[in-house]
Amino acid sequence: MAEWFIVIGLVVFGLALIVIEVVFIPGTTIVGILGCIFGIAALYLSFEYFGNTIGAITSIVSLIAGISVVVISLKSGVWEKFSLKSTMEGKVNGEIVITAKVGDVGKAISTLKPIGNGLFDEKILEVRSSGDYIPADAKIQISKIVDSKIFVESILN
Protein backbone atom coordinates (compact mmCIF):
# COMPACT_ATOMS: atom_id res chain seq x y z
CA MET A 1 0.00 0.00 0.00
CA ALA A 2 2.87 2.37 0.75
CA GLU A 3 4.18 1.85 -2.78
CA TRP A 4 0.99 3.36 -4.24
CA PHE A 5 1.35 6.44 -2.04
CA ILE A 6 4.95 6.85 -3.16
CA VAL A 7 4.12 6.52 -6.87
CA ILE A 8 1.03 8.74 -6.71
CA GLY A 9 2.86 11.30 -4.56
CA LEU A 10 5.76 11.50 -6.98
CA VAL A 11 3.42 11.85 -9.97
CA VAL A 12 1.39 14.60 -8.29
CA PHE A 13 4.48 16.46 -7.06
CA GLY A 14 6.14 16.17 -10.48
CA LEU A 15 3.01 17.48 -12.23
CA ALA A 16 2.78 20.36 -9.75
CA LEU A 17 6.38 21.36 -10.45
CA ILE A 18 5.82 21.18 -14.21
CA VAL A 19 2.69 23.37 -13.93
CA ILE A 20 4.66 25.87 -11.84
CA GLU A 21 7.35 25.83 -14.53
CA VAL A 22 4.91 26.38 -17.39
CA VAL A 23 2.72 29.00 -15.73
CA PHE A 24 4.98 30.97 -13.40
CA ILE A 25 8.61 30.53 -14.42
CA PRO A 26 9.41 31.18 -18.08
CA GLY A 27 12.11 29.16 -19.75
CA THR A 28 13.66 25.91 -18.64
CA THR A 29 14.64 26.03 -15.00
CA ILE A 30 15.49 23.64 -12.21
CA VAL A 31 11.80 23.51 -11.23
CA GLY A 32 10.76 21.97 -14.54
CA ILE A 33 13.74 19.64 -14.56
CA LEU A 34 12.88 18.48 -11.03
CA GLY A 35 9.26 17.95 -12.10
CA CYS A 36 10.43 15.71 -14.94
CA ILE A 37 12.79 13.83 -12.63
CA PHE A 38 9.99 13.20 -10.10
CA GLY A 39 7.70 12.04 -12.90
CA ILE A 40 10.31 9.69 -14.32
CA ALA A 41 11.05 8.35 -10.83
CA ALA A 42 7.34 7.68 -10.31
CA LEU A 43 7.11 5.78 -13.58
CA TYR A 44 10.25 3.80 -12.84
CA LEU A 45 8.95 2.84 -9.39
CA SER A 46 5.55 1.86 -10.81
CA PHE A 47 7.26 -0.57 -13.18
CA GLU A 48 9.56 -1.78 -10.40
CA TYR A 49 6.83 -2.28 -7.77
CA PHE A 50 3.87 -3.44 -9.87
CA GLY A 51 5.23 -4.89 -13.12
CA ASN A 52 4.86 -4.02 -16.80
CA THR A 53 1.07 -3.87 -17.06
CA ILE A 54 0.51 -1.49 -14.13
CA GLY A 55 3.63 0.46 -15.12
CA ALA A 56 2.26 0.99 -18.64
CA ILE A 57 -1.14 2.01 -17.26
CA THR A 58 0.56 4.43 -14.85
CA SER A 59 2.56 5.90 -17.75
CA ILE A 60 -0.55 6.46 -19.89
CA VAL A 61 -2.57 7.90 -16.99
CA SER A 62 0.33 10.18 -16.00
CA LEU A 63 0.71 11.44 -19.56
CA ILE A 64 -3.01 12.16 -19.90
CA ALA A 65 -3.11 13.77 -16.44
CA GLY A 66 -0.06 15.90 -17.21
CA ILE A 67 -1.42 17.22 -20.49
CA SER A 68 -4.84 17.80 -18.93
CA VAL A 69 -3.45 19.66 -15.91
CA VAL A 70 -1.31 21.97 -18.06
CA VAL A 71 -4.15 22.69 -20.52
CA ILE A 72 -6.72 23.27 -17.77
CA SER A 73 -4.35 25.48 -15.78
CA LEU A 74 -3.66 27.65 -18.82
CA LYS A 75 -7.27 27.84 -20.04
CA SER A 76 -8.95 28.35 -16.67
CA GLY A 77 -7.95 32.00 -16.38
CA VAL A 78 -7.03 31.55 -12.71
CA TRP A 79 -3.50 32.59 -13.55
CA GLU A 80 -4.60 35.90 -15.07
CA LYS A 81 -4.38 37.66 -11.73
CA PHE A 82 -0.73 36.64 -11.51
CA SER A 83 0.22 37.86 -14.97
CA LEU A 84 1.59 41.28 -15.80
CA LYS A 85 -0.80 43.30 -17.94
CA SER A 86 0.97 46.63 -18.22
CA THR A 87 3.46 47.44 -20.94
CA MET A 88 6.29 49.90 -21.09
CA GLU A 89 5.50 52.74 -23.42
CA GLY A 90 8.53 54.93 -22.73
CA LYS A 91 11.46 55.48 -25.02
CA VAL A 92 15.02 56.57 -24.52
CA ASN A 93 15.08 60.34 -24.10
CA GLY A 94 11.32 60.21 -24.77
CA GLU A 95 10.36 62.80 -22.16
CA ILE A 96 13.05 65.22 -23.25
CA VAL A 97 12.75 67.32 -26.37
CA ILE A 98 16.08 66.74 -28.03
CA THR A 99 17.54 70.07 -28.95
CA ALA A 100 20.94 68.56 -29.54
CA LYS A 101 22.02 68.09 -33.12
CA VAL A 102 24.74 66.28 -35.01
CA GLY A 103 28.08 67.93 -34.40
CA ASP A 104 27.31 69.24 -30.89
CA VAL A 105 30.14 68.78 -28.42
CA GLY A 106 29.56 67.71 -24.83
CA LYS A 107 31.02 65.73 -21.99
CA ALA A 108 30.51 62.14 -20.90
CA ILE A 109 29.28 62.26 -17.32
CA SER A 110 29.42 58.49 -16.97
CA THR A 111 31.44 55.84 -18.69
CA LEU A 112 30.04 54.86 -22.06
CA LYS A 113 30.35 51.11 -22.47
CA PRO A 114 28.71 51.62 -24.95
CA ILE A 115 25.68 53.34 -23.31
CA GLY A 116 25.89 56.06 -20.69
CA ASN A 117 25.01 59.68 -20.02
CA GLY A 118 26.35 62.78 -21.70
CA LEU A 119 25.97 66.46 -20.89
CA PHE A 120 25.00 68.74 -23.78
CA ASP A 121 23.94 72.38 -23.20
CA GLU A 122 23.40 71.63 -19.51
CA LYS A 123 21.02 68.77 -20.31
CA ILE A 124 21.79 65.18 -19.40
CA LEU A 125 20.97 62.82 -22.25
CA GLU A 126 21.37 59.09 -22.68
CA VAL A 127 23.98 58.53 -25.37
CA ARG A 128 25.70 55.55 -26.89
CA SER A 129 29.08 55.15 -28.48
CA SER A 130 29.73 53.12 -31.60
CA GLY A 131 30.89 50.26 -29.41
CA ASP A 132 33.96 51.90 -27.98
CA TYR A 133 34.59 52.41 -24.28
CA ILE A 134 34.59 56.11 -23.47
CA PRO A 135 35.62 57.11 -19.93
CA ALA A 136 33.71 59.63 -17.81
CA ASP A 137 34.64 63.31 -18.28
CA ALA A 138 35.82 62.70 -21.87
CA LYS A 139 34.84 65.14 -24.59
CA ILE A 140 32.26 63.64 -26.92
CA GLN A 141 30.61 64.77 -30.15
CA ILE A 142 27.24 63.71 -31.54
CA SER A 143 27.79 61.71 -34.72
CA LYS A 144 24.16 60.82 -35.51
CA ILE A 145 20.65 60.78 -34.04
CA VAL A 146 18.29 57.91 -34.94
CA ASP A 147 14.81 57.59 -33.37
CA SER A 148 15.83 59.69 -30.34
CA LYS A 149 18.93 57.54 -29.86
CA ILE A 150 21.99 59.73 -29.74
CA PHE A 151 25.26 58.24 -31.03
CA VAL A 152 28.51 59.89 -30.01
CA GLU A 153 32.22 59.65 -30.67
CA SER A 154 35.12 60.54 -28.44
CA ILE A 155 37.04 63.71 -29.27
CA LEU A 156 40.73 63.57 -28.54
CA ASN A 157 42.14 66.74 -26.96
C-alpha positions, -999 to +999 in steps of 0.1 A: +000+000+000+029+024+007+042+018-028+010+034-042+014+064-020+049+068-032+041+065-069+010+087-067+029+113-046+058+115-070+034+118-100+014+146-083+045+165-071+061+162-105+030+175-122+028+204-097+064+214-104+058+212-142+027+234-139+047+259-118+073+258-145+049+264-174+027+290-157+050+310-134+086+305-144+094+312-181+121+292-197+137+259-186+146+260-150+155+236-122+118+235-112+108+220-145+137+196-146+129+185-110+093+179-121+104+157-149+128+138-126+100+132-101+077+120-129+103+097-143+111+083-108+073+077-103+071+058-136+103+038-128+089+028-094+056+019-108+073-006-132+096-018-104+068-023-078+039-034-099+052-049-131+049-040-168+011-039-171+005-015-141+036+005-151+023+010-186-011+020-173+006+044-149+026+059-178-006+065-199-026+079-170+003+102-160+007+114-196-030+122-199-031+138-164-001+159-172-014+172-205-048+178-189-035+197-159-013+220-181-041+227-205-067+233-178-043+255-158-037+276-188-073+278-200-090+284-167-079+320-164-070+315-127-035+326-136-046+359-151-044+377-117-007+366-115+002+379-150+016+413-158-008+433-179+010+466-182+035+474-209+063+499-211+055+527-234+085+549-227+115+555-250+150+566-245+151+603-241+113+602-248+104+628-222+131+652-233+128+673-264+161+667-280+175+701-290+209+686-295+220+681-331+247+663-350+281+679-344+273+692-309+301+688-284+296+677-248+310+657-220+305+621-209+293+623-173+294+585-170+314+558-187+300+549-221+303+511-225+287+516-249+257+533-233+259+561-207+250+597-200+263+628-217+260+665-209+250+687-238+239+724-232+234+716-195+210+688-203+218+652-194+210+628-223+214+591-227+240+585-254+257+556-269+291+551-285+297+531-316+309+503-294+340+519-280+346+524-243+346+561-235+356+571-199+337+596-178+346+633-183+358+627-219+348+651-246+323+636-269+306+648-301+272+637-315+278+617-347+242+608-355+206+608-340+183+579-349+148+576-334+158+597-303+189+575-299+220+597-297+253+582-310+285+599-300+322+596-307+351+605-284+370+637-293+407+636-285+421+667-270 
